[in-house]
Amino acid sequence: MGNFTNLIAGFHTALSISNIGAAALGAVLGIIVGAMPGVGSLVGVALLLPLTYHFNPTTAIIMLGAIYYANAQMALAFVRRQPFVASTL
């Protein structure tokens, strides 16, 4: 029963309004950074890392994950001829 309670608590935390908003903001920023030529997923996360300093740790990790995922999707969508894209094809 304890595992189920922890699972529900995790979903409650992940699906809170502030975390969903941070994920949406991170996805939009990841798409914007992903459209820049020469900027990979890790560089995009490093550039946008200071935006997460005022968030609590859970919200910051969710936002950074959304930035990374959206940036990687932009790399696949535009298929830029760069070395970091070759491994994803």
GIFENWO-V673468 format. One record per helix or strand of 3 or more residues. SS is the DSSP state (helix for helix, strand for strand). FROM is the first residue (numbers start at 1). TO is the last residue. If there is no record, write none. Layout:
BEGIN
ss=(SS:SS)
from=(FROM:FROM)
to=(TO:TO)
END
This chain:
BEGIN
ss=(helix:helix:helix:helix:helix)
from=(2:17:41:57:83)
to=(14:34:52:78:86)
END
